[in-house]
Amino acid sequence: MRFRTEHKLLSSFSYASLTDVVLQLLIFFLLSSSFVVQPGIKVLLPKAEAGEMDSARDIVISLTERGGIYVNNEIVSIETLGAKLSLALKGRYDQTVVINADRTVTIQTTVQVMDIAKGVGVSRFLIATQPIHQER
């Protein structure tokens, strides 16, 4: 006995599977975006129109609003900053020093840190900023 089959085109499309896939992608991107954080000391950077990306091999000096000074996430005092920078440079004076200064830190403090860095041989500086369109 032979059964007769018809080859008809489906007149409707089920969106259930497509909706499941889109929902799974949405959940994945929402969860994974929460893990993208900037490591290090929390500072509110000043805003700027244009900027440069820093490289992971640069030395980072962070100045917090409470007066803390950090060299590559290690706290130092203003007196020991020069010695710590000398150790971090390891004789490579072509490295760039990135200054992450909170927007409430005075210019005098930032210039003082730059003078100490120049005293140990640093010649290239970048001041970290936050893009204007990005809010924290």
C-alpha positions in Angstrom: 0.0 0.0 0.0 1.3 3.3 -1.1 0.6 6.5 0.9 0.2 9.6 -1.0 2.2 12.5 0.2 1.8 16.1 -0.8 4.7 18.5 -1.1 3.1 21.8 0.1 4.9 24.9 1.0 4.4 26.0 4.6 2.2 29.1 4.7 3.3 30.1 8.2 6.6 30.3 9.9 7.2 29.6 13.5 9.2 32.3 15.2 9.6 30.4 18.5 13.0 28.9 17.7 14.3 32.2 16.3 13.1 34.0 19.4 14.9 31.5 21.6 18.2 32.1 19.8 17.9 35.9 19.9 17.0 35.7 23.6 20.0 33.5 24.3 22.3 35.9 22.4 20.9 38.8 24.3 21.5 37.2 27.7 25.1 36.2 26.6 26.0 39.7 25.6 24.5 41.3 28.7 26.3 38.9 31.0 29.6 39.1 29.2 29.6 42.9 29.0 29.4 43.2 32.8 32.7 41.4 33.0 34.5 44.1 30.9 35.8 46.4 33.6 38.9 48.4 33.9 41.3 46.9 36.3 43.1 49.0 38.8 42.5 52.1 40.9 39.1 53.8 40.6 39.6 57.4 39.4 37.2 59.7 37.5 39.2 60.7 34.5 38.8 64.1 32.8 36.9 64.0 29.5 38.5 64.7 26.1 37.3 64.8 22.5 40.2 62.7 21.1 42.6 60.3 22.7 45.1 57.5 22.3 44.9 53.9 23.5 47.5 52.9 25.9 49.5 49.7 25.7 49.6 47.1 28.4 53.4 47.4 28.7 53.3 51.1 29.8 53.9 52.2 33.4 50.7 53.5 34.9 50.7 56.1 37.7 47.3 56.6 39.3 46.5 59.7 41.5 43.3 59.3 43.5 41.2 62.1 44.9 42.2 61.2 48.5 45.9 61.7 47.7 46.9 58.1 47.0 49.6 57.5 44.5 49.9 54.1 42.8 52.5 52.8 40.4 51.1 49.8 38.5 48.5 49.2 41.2 51.0 49.3 44.1 50.6 52.2 46.5 53.6 54.5 47.1 54.3 57.7 48.8 55.6 60.9 47.1 59.0 60.2 48.7 59.3 56.6 47.4 57.8 57.3 43.9 61.2 57.9 42.2 62.6 54.6 43.5 59.5 52.7 42.5 59.6 54.2 39.0 63.3 53.3 38.7 62.5 49.7 39.5 59.5 49.7 37.1 61.5 51.1 34.2 64.2 48.4 34.4 66.6 50.6 32.5 64.2 51.1 29.6 63.7 54.8 29.5 61.8 54.7 26.2 58.6 53.5 28.0 55.6 55.7 28.2 54.3 56.7 31.6 50.5 57.0 31.7 49.1 59.3 34.4 45.6 58.3 35.6 44.8 61.4 37.6 41.3 61.9 39.2 39.7 65.0 37.9 39.7 66.5 41.4 43.5 66.1 41.8 45.3 69.5 41.5 47.6 70.3 38.7 50.4 71.0 41.2 50.3 67.3 42.3 50.3 66.0 38.8 53.2 68.3 37.8 55.1 67.2 41.0 54.7 63.5 40.0 55.8 64.3 36.4 58.9 66.1 37.8 59.8 63.1 39.9 59.4 60.8 36.9 61.5 63.1 34.7 64.2 63.0 37.5 64.5 59.2 37.1 64.7 59.4 33.3 61.2 59.3 31.9 60.7 61.4 28.8 57.3 60.2 27.4 54.0 60.9 29.3 50.4 60.4 28.5 47.5 61.7 30.6 44.6 59.3 30.6 41.2 60.8 29.7 37.7 59.4 29.3 35.8 59.9 26.0 33.1 62.6 26.3 30.3 60.2 25.1 31.2 57.6 27.7 29.8 58.0 31.2 30.7 55.9 34.3 
